[in-house]
Amino acid sequence: MRKHPLDVRRHQRKKGRLPAWISYGGSTTPIPCVLWDVSDGGACITAAHSNMLPDTFVLILNRATKAHRFCNVVWRRPPHIGIKFVDPMPHPRLADPNRIGYGIASQR
């Protein structure tokens, strides 16, 4: 598959419509969202009230296995949000994964 000349993504995207959940701050109730495409480096998501979401949060990919990724918002074009997966260590303002109601430990 050829990349468009203006496509600056470093990772191949996988399109789909998958459920996920957003957690941030001290909230114990994750916010439902939809993954529209995902790659090793980030994703495009939609969520209700996406304009009110913070610039950093935890994306819960699977509630059963507690798989998650720490994220930074890269762009916002309502109703979509582009996110980049980041290492949690340099980002102390990200949600504490032990306070989101699922006891998630860091992936790294």
Secondary structure, 3 states (H helix, E strand, C coil): CCCCCCCCCCCCCEEEEEEEEEECCCCCCCEEEEEEEECCCEEEEEECCHHHCCCEEEEEEECCCCEEEEEEEEEEECCEEEEEEECCCCCCCCCCHHHCCCCCCCCC
